[in-house]
Every structure is written in C-alpha cells, then in structure tokens.
Amino acid sequence: MIRTFGYITGILLLLLSGCGNTGKQEVQIQGHTMGTTFNVKVVTEGKKELPELAERINRRLREINASMSTYDPDSEISRFNQLAETDTPFPVSEDFLAVMAVSKQLYDLTGGAWDGTLDPLINLWGFGRTGQKDELPDPAEIAAVLPRVGFRHIERTPEGALVKKRVDVTLDLASIAKGFGVDQVAGVVADSGYTDFLVEIGGEIYAAGVRPDGKPWRIGINRPDPAAGFAEVYKVATLRNRAFATSGDYRNFFMADGKRYSHVLDPRTGYAVANGVVSASVIAGTCTFADGLATALMVMGPEKGLALVNRLKDVECLIIVTSADGTLTDHASEGFRAEPLAP
C-alpha cells in the first residue's frame, strides 16, 4: 500500500494580492494552529507591525484549539469523547456549542452527508489519531463501527449542555473547526477596528473589504490533481465580505490494488467516497458553514450538491469532477463566478 499525505488536508487556496499607490499596505500575521498554518493580512496605513493584534489572534486560536482538538486529551471534545455515560449533561463552552449548532444544521441540510460523529470511521480508515493502516478496513469492521456514527446520537439540553444517547459516540470536528477559527479571527480583527483584511487557516478563508489597491481579494483554487504543484492555480474567484472554503480528495489519500482511497468518507455507508468529485468550493457568509458544506458536497456529488446549494440563499459552489482519463469538469451553482488565472 502507498500512502500520500499533503500538509493541508485536501486543499490549498492561494492568496493572490495586489499592490497599488494608495499609501496603504498589507501587514501579515502568520503562525501555526490546528495542525496547519494561518495567515492574516490586514490593510493599514503606515503601520508595519501589529503586535497587539497578533497576540489577540494567537490567544483566540489557542482557546479554540483547547476546545476542539482531538489530539489534546484535555480538550473539551476529548473529554466529551471519553464520557462513558448516556443521558448525562456535559456542559460545554459557547465556542463548542456554536460549532455544534452549525454541525446539526449541516447534518440536517445534507441528509447526513456531513456528520461530525465520523471519528471512529476516520480512525478505522487510518486518517485519524491512530495513524495509517497497512490495508483496507474489513467490511465487518466497517459494519461494526457504523452504528456509532450519527449526529442523532447527541442531543442538546435547554440549558445548552450536550447529552450522549449512545455511550460510544465520539466527535471529530476537523472539517468545520478551521472554518470556525477563521470566523473568530475575522471577528478579532474587525473588533480591532480594521475593515479590510483577509484571514486564512489551512486554506479556508474570510475576506473583508478590499486589497490595498482598492480591488477585491482574489482567491486561487489549487488544481485538483495529485501531480499538481501546491502553487498551480486552476481557477480564480474574487471575494469581498464573504467566506470561501474548499475540500478535496487529492492531497490526503492512499493507493491499494491500483485504486485511490481518499480521506473523504461517506458517513452513511462507512466507505471512502468514489463519485469522481475531486474538489468542492463553497462561498458563504461564514467560514464555519462553508467549511462543513464543502465536505458534504464531496460526498453528495454534483447533482444533489448543486440542487442543495441552488436552494440556499447567498451560498454558491464549484464542484469539480474528474473522468477516467483525468479530464476535469466544472459544475457551478447559479451564481458562482471564477476564471482561469491570466498568464
């Protein structure tokens, strides 16, 4: 078996900036969080460093990581996963409750194509904390784990606590937590008085206002091909006061018996998705929602995915499908606009 991992799960979005003679400039704040990198670009006049803002951003990211990292045994999510009781209220923070509210919304909207209780399947397939496997999961193993998967096994009390209805249900919110982090950092920057900025965590983005040259932020979508370089741009979209998230299957996968198996799993079947979708990008009001929905569209496929997105207000998407010969076909929602990168 051959296994291939990229340093960003599934997607790399390239940030395409512009320069101008307006007297404004970008100040960058960068670092590491949630097992990946973050990059914040703030448009300022005269300032070259923003140390106080950088500290506020890092503090907020530490708080989120302490809540939702499955790799931290003391995090909220880890303690919830370790809870061995049913019908016992588990108090959670406002952050955790906010993410769970969007999680429930996505679970219901997508008919279970997005499900935050995939944790046991992710580990069974070798894409989680237990490390890589040397062979495909046995169908009997998948069948044994599948009953543990289902957001219906978790309820919220009127007081805002979480309750397990099945003792062995566990959470992995990796496909939505980065988006939540983006939204929270964007809030920190906005609350600090800045109106023009861009926040990116592991390829998920929120863009506010405009670039220093007064033009909209330009977001490059990486070509969805394992052989493509991390800097190879497939399409470019413009973004202003909106979030942008992409999920892909071409950076985190393994090969077995000549077939590629990606980290994108169908919560309803327990198996890796094999519908030809290699990338799904979503534009929405919040990155939390866009992040989770992009993953769901990978599972749903272009027909059902577009039907859903075209029903949603102020949400757009681009779903890219590959054929057997490697040809890429775009499936865009009614209002999605993106162009090839100009030479």
N, C-alpha and C positions, 0 to 999 in steps of 0.2 A: 504494500500500500504506500502511495506517495501522498504526503500532506503538504498543503501550501497555505501559509498564513500571510496576510498583509498587516501592516501596523495599524491600519484603521479598518475595522470590520466592514467589508463590503463596499465602501465608497470613499472617494477622496474628492472634495469640492475645492476647486482652485479659486482663490480670491484675486480678481482682476481689478486693479486700482487704476486711477488716473491722476495725472498731475495738471496743475494749472498755475496761473499767475494771479491768484486771488488773494495771496497773503496767508491763506490757510494751509495747514499741513496735517499729516497724519502722525499721531503718536501711537506706537504699538505697545501693547502689554501682552506678554506671552508667558506660557508656563505649561505645567503638566497637571492633569486631573483625570479621574475616572479611567485610568489606564491608557490615556491618549494625550493629545496636546490641545491647548486652547490658544486662541489668538483674538485679541480685541484691538480694533483700530478706531481711534477717536479723532475726529476732526477738530482742531483747535487753532487759535490764532496766537502765535508767539511761543507757546509752551512746547518744550521738547521732552519733558518727562512729567509723569503724573503719579508720583509715588503713593500718595494717599489713596487715590482711586485704585491703584494696583493692589494695595493692602486690603481694601474693602472687597475687591473682586476675589482675591485669594481666600479671604475669610469666608465669604459666602459659598465658594466652591468646596471648602473643607467641611462646612456644615452639611451640604447636600451629599457629599461622599460619605460622611459619617452616618447618614440616614439610609442610603440606598446601595451601598457597596456590598455585594455578596462575598467579597474577598476579605472583608473586615468582620471577624467573628463577633464583635461587639456592636455592630451597626444595628439600626432598627430592623432592617429587613432580615438580617441574620438571626436576630433574637425572635422575630416572628416565625421564621422558618423552623427554629428549634422548639417552638412551643408545641408541647405534646398533649394538648387538651383541646377538646371541642367545646363550643358554646361558652368559652371564657373570654370576656372582653380584653382586648390587647390595646391599650392606649398608644396612640401614635402622634407624631408632630404634625403641624399644619402642612409642612412640605410633603410628608408621606401621604397625608390624606388628600392633598391636592392632586398628586400623581395618581393615586388610586381612583379618584373621581374621573379623571380623563381615561384611565385604563378601562373602567367599567363602560364609559361612553363608547370607546373604540370596540370593545368586545361585543357590545350590543349592535353597533352600526355595521360591523363586518361579519356578523353571524358566526363569531368565534374564530375568524381567520387571524385576528390578533388576540393573543391570550398571554397575560403576564404570569401564568402558572406553568409555563413551559419548562421550568427549572429541571425537573428530573429527566425530561427528554433531551435537553441540551447536554446534560452530563452523560447520558447514555450514549449519545452520538459522538462524544469526545470533543465538544465545542465549549465545555464549561470548566469548572474548577478542578474536575478530576483528571484533566489532561487528555491527550489524544488516545484513541483506541487503535488497535492493530487490525481490526476487522469490522465489518458492518455489524450493527446490532442484530441479534437473533430476533425473528418475528415474535417469538414467545416472550422475549424481554420487553419488546415494544408493547405488546398486548398487556403485559403485567403492569407496566408503568402508566399506560394511557388513562385508566380510571382516575388517577391522581390529578390529571390535567383538567382544568375547567374553572373559570372565574366564578362560576355559580357556587363553588365550594367556600367562597369568602363573602361574608356579609358585613355591613356597617351598622353599628348601633345608632340610635338617635343622638347619643352623646358624642359620636364621632370616633368610637373605638372600632377595631376590626375583630371579627369573630370567625374562627375556622369551623366549618361544618363537616370537614373531613380532616382527621388529625395529621395525615401525611401530605397535605397540600403545601407546596412551597412556592415562593415567588422569585422571579428574575426579571427585573425591570430595565435591563440594559438597553432594550430597544426603544425606550422612552425617556430614560433618565438623562441622557445627554441633551435631549431637546429641552427638558425642564431646566437643566443647568444653563442653557443658552438664554432661556426666557428670564431666569433670575438674574443673570449677569447683565442682561439688557436693562432690567429694572434698576440695578445698582447704578449703571452708567447714566440712565435717564434721570434718576433721582439726584444725581450729582450735577445736574444742570446742562448736560450735553444733549444736543438734538440730532447730530449727525455722527453716526458710528456704525460699526459692524462687529458682531460677536460670532465667533466660530469655535465650536468644540467638536473635535473628531469628525469634521465635515458637515455638521449641522449648523445652520446659520440663522441669525436675525439681522436684518439690515434696516437702519433707521436713517431717515433724511437722505442726504446726498454726499458724494465724494468731495474732496477739496476743490475740484474743478467745477462743482455745481451739477454734475451729471449723476444719474442713478448708479448705484453699485452694480457691478457686473459679476455674475456668478458662473463659473465654468464647471460643467459636468464632465467628470473623467470618462474617457471612452471605456465602456463596459466590456473589457476584454482582458483576460489574464495576461496576455502578452503585451498589453499597452503599458507605457510608462506612466508613472504617477503624475507627470506633468502633461500628458496628452489629453487635450480638451476635445470633447465630442460636440457639445453644444454650449451656447452661452445664453443666459437669461438675465434680464435686468430686474432689480429688486429695490423696493422702497417701502419702508414701514410694513414689511412682511417677513415671514419666516420661510425657510427653504430647507428641506431635508431629503436625503436620498438613501435608499437601501439598495444593495447589490449583492450578487452571489459570486463575484469573480475574484475576490481577494481572500476569501476565507472558505476553503473547501478542501476535500481530499479526493484522490483518484483510487478507485478499486475496480479491478477487472475491466479497465478501459473506460469506466464511466465516472463522471464527476458528481460528487455529492456535496452540496453547499450547506452552510450553517443555517440557511433559511428552512425552518421546519413547519409543517402544517400541523397545528395543534389538534386538529380534528381527526387526523389519521395517524400521527406519530412519525411520519416519514418525511425525508427531505423533499422539498418541492421540485418537481420536474416538469414544469409547464412552459419552459422556454423563456420565461421572463428573467432577464439578467440585471435589470436596473429599474427602479421606480422612484421618481422625484415628485415631491409634493410642495406646493406653495399654500400657506395658510396663515391665519392670524397669529397663531402661537406655534413655537417650535415643538412644544410638547406634543401637540396634536399631530403636526406634520411628521414628526419622527415616528410615532407609532403607526400612523396611517400608511407611510411609505413601506413599512414592513408588511402590513396587511395586504397591500396591493401586490407585493411579490407573491403572496400566497393565493390571492383571488384570481390573478391573471387579468389580461387586458379587457375582456368583455365585461365581466362582472365588476372589475375595478373601475372602469370608465363609467359604467352605469351608476355606480355609487357616487363617484366624485361629481358627476354632472348634476346630481340631485342636491349636492351640498352647496350652501351659499358661501361665496368668497373663498372657495377651495379649488385649486387646479392641480393637474398632474401630468407627468410624462412617463409612460411605461414603455420600456424598450425590450423587444423580444428578438432572440437570435434563432436563426434556422440552422439546419444540419450543416450547411456549407459556411456558416459563420456570418451570413448576411444579417445586418441589424435593421429592424423595422420599428418605427416610432408609432406609438398610439397616444395621442394627446387629447386632453379634455378640451371642452369647447373654448375655454378662454386662455389656454396655455400658449405662451409665445417664447420661442427660443430659436436662435440662429446658429449656424456653424461659425467657428472662430475665423474672423477675417485674416487673410495671410499678411 
